[in-house]
Amino acid sequence: MYLLGSVGYNSAMKGTWSVVVAALSLALSVAAAQAPGPARLVSPAESDWRPPSNLPPGAEYVLIAEDPVTHGIQALVRFPSGYSVPAHSHSCTETLVVMSGKLAVGLGGRTRVLKAGDYAVFPSGTEHSLRTAGWRRAVFTATTDGAYDLKPADQPPH
């Protein structure tokens, strides 16, 4: 099962909003519990953006936290306008929350455009593709429950 959703304030979305807030609170509390030293308040402009080694050139990320036991991560990711990642899967569950811009997610033969506040959850082995939509870059958080990997769609998920 996979989830694609929007965060909003209408009554139909109250349950979704609660789940997102709980998930983000848990992720942030895990990150804070494992963050060495004092609390950190960091803006994207102050961050050490790096190119990921397993994505096409152009993407950048900032590692916020890594669980020392599961090696799950929480990261800020940004894709430039016109960027895409072909169909792939992961050995872990991946959760994306769009912060700015638009991210087109290909899943099960369909594409849905996520905007700020929208999220996607991909259980282990779920094939999906990503690309920026519109003229702006997309910035989102990526959280995994295990070591991050990227398996092209033509490889088995495990």
ZIWOJO-V479993 format. One record per pair of residues at least 12 apart in sequence whose ideal C-beta (glycine too) atoms are under 6 Angstrom apart, sorted by the first residue. I is the first residue (numbers start at 1). GAP is how many residues later the second one is. If there is no record, write none. Layout:
i=[I/I]
gap=[GAP/GAP]
This chain:
i=[2/2/3/4/4/5/6/7/7/27/27/31/31/31/34/47/49/54/58/58/59/60/61/61/62/63/70/71/72/72/72/73/73/74/75/77/77/78/78/79/79/80/81/81/81/83/84/85/86/87/87/87/88/88/88/88/89/89/89/89/89/90/91/91/92/92/92/92/93/93/93/94/94/95/95/96/96/96/97/97/97/98/98/98/98/99/99/100/100/101/101/101/102/102/102/103/104/104/105/105/106/107/113/125/127]
gap=[120/124/118/108/116/114/112/13/110/47/116/33/34/43/31/15/13/96/22/25/20/18/14/16/14/12/76/76/72/73/74/71/75/69/67/63/65/59/61/53/59/57/51/54/56/49/47/45/43/40/42/66/62/63/64/65/36/37/38/62/68/59/33/58/32/52/53/54/30/31/52/28/50/26/48/24/44/46/22/43/44/16/18/20/42/40/41/16/39/35/36/37/13/31/32/35/27/29/15/23/23/21/20/32/26]
